[in-house]
Amino acid sequence: MTAFVNRINSAARNVPTWVVYIVLLLPALFLVYQAFFGGLGRDPVKALEHELGQWALKLIIAGLAITPLRRFAGVNLIRFRRAVGLMAFAYVCLHFAVWLFLDVQIWSQIWADIVKRPYVTIGFAAFVLLIPLAVTSNNWSIRTMGPAWRKLHKLVYVAAVLGGVHYIWLVKGIQIEPLVYMAIIVGLLALRLRWPKRATA
Amino acid sequence: MANRWTNTLTERDVTPEAAFLNRRQLMAGAAGLGLVGMAGTARAAQETLEPNVWEDITQYNNYYEFGTGKEDPAEYAGALTTKPWTVKIDGMVDKPADYALEDILKAMTIEERIYRFRCVEAWSMVVPWNGFELADLLNMAGVQSGAKYVAFETVLRPDEMPGVRYPVLDWPYVEGLRLDEAMHPLTIMATGIYGKDIPNQNGAPMRLVVPWKYGFKSIKSIVRITLTDKEPPTSWNKANAREYGFYSNVNPEVSHPRWSQATERPLGGGLFARRVPTLMFNGYEDEVASLYAGMDLKANY
């Protein structure tokens, strides 16, 4: 087990972080390609919007998994966390842009939806919460902000839960997939709760 | 008594699918050259409104018994056995019985009805249905004088319907209409699309189509029709009464609690299709508004 973990860790050390940006960009490029060439079914707008939103949630989950992975499994992927987080934000932006320009289109209706539709309000709130996180995802901010930086970036916990609720709320009826996403998000946050003191190895 | 309602959606009767597709391409080309106006203005003139292609109609369906994804019904509904098919007609009728579908069809006149189809999710299509008026079927069974409502039930076959493993709705799917809505000449039982047998994912072998109501009212694969004097329960209303009322008439002024119903996205326009305004009673206001005279449509959503 530890040999396996060590192998992962040493392999990870040899991967430059820019590779992660490129790899995580591929799903978006593929989706856009599909959207133009008919691979997204009969309603490419909704399909593109939903797929981008799901990728955003997946990457937020991936970002949330990095700390518990190190803590409980010893797998150290911390150096990729910024790339995962920024790409999650990029997918949120793309998802939002498709909703704005291809789905709703009408400016008066956009603002009405944000204010009046709870699932849109929640999704929009998650997007807004992520903006300061994306803006401060750089070494200079970490240096100048000091301990406040860690506090600020705990906002991702709130954004993740809002994103999960947004997904549950937008579907018609009770559906399984959004509940699975939510369960994973809640599980990853639960792992961060402070447990009673126990013996450490 | 068929042919009570005259179609106003197309200028000619039946456009063969192939010819229709060619024409569509011509139109698309013309649009590219700026010879045709925006979709929104085209829609205002009913005569230019044209059916969606077969693939739009048959590969983008809500039929949760086969899964909640739009492509799930097309993928899984093939497993549904539709022959033989019987429809139980019971309740307040003179001749309650299990009717074999082929016997029903022998007695009915099939005609084409090109209707707008507006989903409660705010997308829309135009579908060239083939079917007969529900009134003819109800008259065949003989509606008794005290009957006020018609209840419908979809087939429930867990072996053939992978979606019913999940409690998305309280299966079987049920729907209902007021008797005057059911007897309205616009209300049909559809058995075909584009002159072909209706595909399973669209509700084979026989489904309701009520074009002025949101799509979920048009219940699919019907096995039971019950005449009653009480408002029957309906599936989406049971699942969420605040969001889905018994009437569910298309109404741009009454929002769904989670989204606006003022506009809709017509399917088939690709990535950059424009939204269009939703029409009162889905464009059938002249025909059906009198059914609801004096009713508060906000309270009776």
Interface residues (C-beta under 8 A of the other chain):
Chain A: A35 F36 G41 R42 D43 P44 V45 K46 L48 L102 D103 V104 Q105 I106 Q109 A112 D113 K116 R117 P118 Y119 V120 W169 L170 V171 K172 G173 I174 Q175 I176
Chain B: E55 D56 Q59 Y60 Y64 T68 K70 E71 V120 E121 W123 Y166 P167 V168 L169 A239 N240 S255 R258 W259 S260 A262 T263 R265 L267 G268 G270 L271 F272 A273 R274 R275
